[in-house]
Amino acid sequence: MRNTLGKQERLKSKKLIEKLYAEGDSVKTFPLRMMYVQTAHTSEFPCQVGVSVAKRNYKLAVDRNRLKRLMRETYRLQKQIVYNNLDEPYVFMISYIGREEIKYEDLYLKMEKLLTLFIDKVKVKADESI
């Protein structure tokens, strides 16, 4: 699998984003929170992802954009954790909820922990439904 994050893998649909925040579940590893929902989407990839940083916590756009770039990069390098363990299509949004910016290495580790928590929670929910 190629480590890319193309247009098909990004969450852009307003309807899906509204559904995500209305019906979604979440996992959290400070300073990251992932809202997710299992739903069909138009992409051929198993999941679509979006990233967000609150304007309330980061007033300057350059700071918000830097954090979003770092979050997309850490996800892009570790997305095989999610892709290798999912059966159904998912849509999720990863939000940065901290007030201080952390280093790239720490963000990388937090993203890895967040993705494994997500997979564990999805597998537990799948086991309960069987």
N, C-alpha and C positions, 0 to 999 in steps of 0.2 A: 504494500500500500504506500502511496506517495504521501508525504507530509505537506499537503497543500490545504488551503482554506479558501476554496473558490466561491463564486457567486451562488452556486447551487447549495452549498453547505451553510450559508449565512441566513439568518432569520430576518426577513424583510416584510412579510405579510402582516398588515395591520390586523386582519381578522384572527390570524394565529396568535399574535401578541396579546390581543384582547382575551382570547380563549385561555391563553397561558396564565394570565393574571387573574382571571375569573375562576378557573377550575383547577389550577395547578397546585402541585405540592412542592415542598422545598427541602433542601439540605443545606447545612451551613458549616463552614470552616472559616473562622474569622481570619482575614477580612473579606472573605468571599461568600456569596450566597447564590445558590442555583435554584431557580424556579423551573419546574419541568412538568410536562404533561404528555401522555401517550396519545398521539393522534396521527392521522394520515396527513401527509403533505405531498406537494408536487415533485419534490426532489427524489433522485434515485439513491441518495445517500441515506443511511439509517437514522440520521438526526440532523437537525438544523440548529444552529447556535447563534445567539446574539450576546453582546456585552454592553454593560452600561456602568456609568459612574455618576453619582448624584451631584448635581450642580450646587446643592446646598453645602456639600462638604468640600468641593473644589470649585472655587469661583472662576478661576482662569481656565479658558478653553484649552490652552496648551497643556496644562496639567491633566485635565480630563482625557484629552486625546492621547497623551503619553501612556497613561494607565491603561486605556483601552487597547492601545497597540501592544503593550506588554502582556495583557491578558489574552489577546488573540494569539500571540506568539506562543505563550506557554500552553494554551489549549491545542494549537496546531501541532506542536511537537509531541503531545501526549494523547491525542485523540484515539489512538489504537486501543487504549484502555477501554474506551466506550464502545468502539466499533466491533471489537472482538467478542463482546459480551451481550450485545443487544439482539433481540429477535424481532421486536416490533419497532416501528418508526416513532421517534420522540422529537419533541421540540423543547429547547430550553434556553433560558436567559441567565447569564452569569453576571452578577452585580458586585461591584466593589463597595463595601459598606464601611470600610475603615476611614478614619480621619487623617491618618498620616500615611504617606507613601512608603512602601517597603521596597527592599532591594529585589532585583530580578530573581536571584537565586532563591530567596525566601518565597517569592510569589510562585515560582516553579514548583516548589515543594508543597505549597498550600493547594495549588491547582491539582497536583497529583492526588493529594489526600481527598479533595472535594470530589474528584471523578471516581475514586474507589468507593467513597461513601455513597455516591449516587448509584453505582452498580450494585453495591450490597443492598441498598434499600429497595431497588427495583427487583432484585432476585428474591428478597424476602416477600415482597408483595405478590410476585408471581407464584411462589410456593404456597402462599396462603389461599390463592384463588383456585388452586388445583384440588 
